[in-house]
Amino acid sequence: KSKGIEEDAMLRSLGRPLRLEVLNNLNAAILDKIPCLANLNNLQKSLFCDNLMSHYLQKGDALIVTGEEVRLLYFVMKGRVLLFSQSDERHLSEGYVIGMDELLTNQVTYGYSVVALGDDTQVCTVPAEDFWTVAAASDSLRRAWRMPSSMASASSDALDRSPPPPPHQAHHRALARKPETW
């Protein structure tokens, strides 16, 4: 549910071609606001558009809970969120991407929680599978995250995942960051 509208139910009632066209039109403008994704070609953008979700959060709403499975990238579009673990606490605002380090290191679960700090918070999510598919074919995306091309193509199969790192290592990692092109 987004801004009081049951978007998923409405979109599911559309035929596939029309649904994809509507999603592309709705989400292309959002992708253009994310600098590391803005330079993708139309085919790559359409893959993200098909599964991009906008979430509007109120103060205190949980976005990620410690131990949750890593399946999404979170883009803070508006407002601020609090990212916290047993050993770290950070206030993140527009431009931060949450979950990239976990994807790049094949971690299975998030080692932190994230909650909204205000009533006007917007976060967009993109499935990890979509990120790896596009990253394998996008030099600009790999450059933004300093990923070797071999990592992107190998990581598109990484959703089988290796075991998580020991808990004490997960708490000392950089928890969220901005790509170079933000």
N, C-alpha and C positions, 0 to 999 in steps of 0.2 A: 504494500500500500504506500503510495507516494502522494503527499499533499492531499490526502483524503480520497484519492481515486484508486480503484482497483485496476491498475494498469495491466497486470498480468492476465487477469480474466478477460479484459477487453481485447488485448492483443491475441490471446489464444483463440478468440472467436473469429479472427480474420484468417483468410487463406494464407498459406505460406508466402507466396510472392508479395502480397500486399503487406503482410506483417513485416517482412524484411525491409520493404521500402519505407514503411512508417518508422521502424527502428533506425534505419540509416538517416532519415531526415531529422529525427529527434536527437540522435546521439552524435552526429557529425559535428555540430556546433560545440558540444562538450569536449570532444577530442581535440578540436582546434585550440581550446583553452589550456591543453596540457602540452607544453612545448616539446617534450621528448616524444610525443606521439603526433604532433601537428605535421611533421614532414613525411609521414607515411604516404604511400600511394593510395589511390582510391580502393583498390582491392584489399589492401592490408587494413585500411580504416573500416571497410565494410565488415571484416571479420570481427573487429573490436565492437563495432556498432551493434552487431547481432546480439551480443551478450553483455554489453555495458549496462550497469544498473546505477541509478542515482538514488542515494539514501539521504533523507532529510531527518536530522536528529535533534532531539531536545536535550537540554542540559541533563547530564547523568545517564543518558542512554548508552548502553554498552555496544561497541562495535566489534571488538575482539575480546575473547576471554582466554586467559592463560591456559594452554594445553589444547586449544582448538586447532584442528587440522589446517595446514597451510594449503589453501586452494585458490585464494584470491589475492590480487594486488589492490590496495586501497589508495586512492588519490584524494588528498584533502583539497577540496575545491573552494570552500568558504567556511569561515569560522575557525574555531580552534578545538583541538582534542588533547586529552591527557593520555600519554603512553606511560605505563608504569609496570615495574616488576619488583621483585624482592629487593633488588639492589640499585634501581635506577628509576628516575621520574623525569619526564620531559613534556613540555608544552609544545605542541606542533601546530603550525598554522598553514594557510594556503601554500601549496607548492610541494608539500611533503608527500612522499610515496612510502607507504607502510607495507612491508612484506617482501620487498625486493631482496634484501640480504638473505632471507630465509630461502627464497627461490634459488638464488645463485649458489647457495651452499647445500641445497637439497635437504634442508631441515624439514621434519615431518610436522611439527607443531610450533605454534607461536610461544615464545618464552615470556610473554607479557600480555597485559590487558590494555584496551584502549576505550576511553569513554569521551563523550562530547562534553565540552566545557560551557557551551552556550546554547541558546534556543534557536540559533540561526546557523546551524552547522550542516554543510553538504559534503558528502563523501561519495565518490564514484568507485565502483569495483569492476575489475576485469578478471575473468578466470585465468588461472595460471597456464592452462593448456593453450589459450589464445595468445598469451604473451610469448610463449616458446615458439609457437607456429610462426608468428610474425617476426620475432627476433631472428629466426633462422634465415629469413630472406631480407632483412632490413639492416643495411650498413649503418644508417643514421641511429637506429635504436641501439645497436651494439656499441657504437661510439659513445652515445649518451651515458651508457652504464659501464663503459670500459670492459666490454665482454669480448673475448676472442671468438672468432667465428666458429671455431670447433666447439666451444662451450654451448653456444646456442643450438647447434644441430644435435649435439649429444644430449643436451638437457631437454629437448622436446620429448625424449623418451624417459625423462627422469621422474615422471609422476609415479613410477613404481616405487621410488624413493629408497634411499639407503636409511639405515637406522638413525635416529636422532643423535645429536652430540650429547655428551654427558651434561646434566643440568647445570653444573657450575660453569661450563663454557658458554652456554646459551645466554646467561645473564651478563656477560662481559662484552658482548658483541655490540657493534653500532646498531641501534634498534630501528632507526628510520633515517632517511636521507633524501636530499634533493638531487636529482640528476644534474649533470653539468649544464644541460640545456634548459633548465627551468628559469 
